[in-house]
Amino acid sequence: MVYLLLAQGFEEVEALTPVDLLRRASIPVITVGIGGKVICGAHGIPVEADVSDQDFSECPADLEMLVLPGGMPGAKNLDESPIVQATLSFAAENNRYVAAICAAPMIPGKRGLLQGRRAVCYPGFEKDLHGAILEQTGVVRDGMFITGKAAGYAGEFALTLIEALQGKDTANAVREAIYP
């Protein structure tokens, strides 16, 4: 199961593009609202999460991938959440995928989880990617960690998530459906 965490001020494109494309690939995704069930994005778009963090007090054992969208103050709000910290720790300790885009790579980065790994982030957040090998591309996959640079790479980021979970053929099928 993919769990995508939403906090007030998230970047809508970085959250909803992965949800849309993952579901097109028949990959189950549950959105989790940190701080409530209806979370407002950085551009004033309210989104109703599948569950709130109150219903997500323990990290589910079926977690295959954790997705953290960026945006401000969304990424900062995710970073400060004990639920996010516990879920991130569970994912890292149990060799589950951790995917973060834009400002959100700072969350695993500040905790040393990107140490020695190739990664990208929104310009200005590089200082928070402690020990990461910074790349100059839109999306990077290094083992169980997938990072994206910014909202403009949300589609490529989502396709990389699909490829990680279900392979290149499935990712290409979704790519061909949205880029005819």
Steps between C-alpha positions, in 0.01 A plus 500: 500500500617851422436764765521863392505748787340843467560795733362854486677688220596198288575553129188374326669385177767306691235315702214444259704407191656198677160398644339521155773315309551232764128428500500487117761225541261321740734564792300561820572838659369632829528872567551591864414848625744618763292718730158400369311346214468814283838654427546823308782518247747783444275651233179487698365172363341289775545124465314239700744233607394136517582495872626746759809453711270417793405182310865435417654491845703187432700447186327229298700187426374506140693819423702443181570864423480829687449809282571849631392793279674834535364849505527753776405498772386142424845342512580687822174379652578141398849534645359603838245218525575207733278281277720581201814432702370163618388400149829610346695305762287191437553526123876546532543223759290254299652567157186664358504768233521862609412754232519877548478791260589871500562617860400163650836324444617713793293273726703180447807714427504669841484158662806373310300251293640637172861474618711373208196480271434692180213747547339822378285765663361847437785754477583638841430179694830330412641590844241269657600194296776406745764294325300451179665499158314783329396442140401751232197323356124491559455164674748262663452145624771361723404169654185541707510882482342703220532878491361762266609857443179702464135513392597500132638148546189358673408282200849357463514452878170307496611283209821419689288389799298273271815353348643431848184318610385325182777523244586685184220346289226631730665841523528514120133402458395788727743734323352408161145554633576854618744596221331356187 
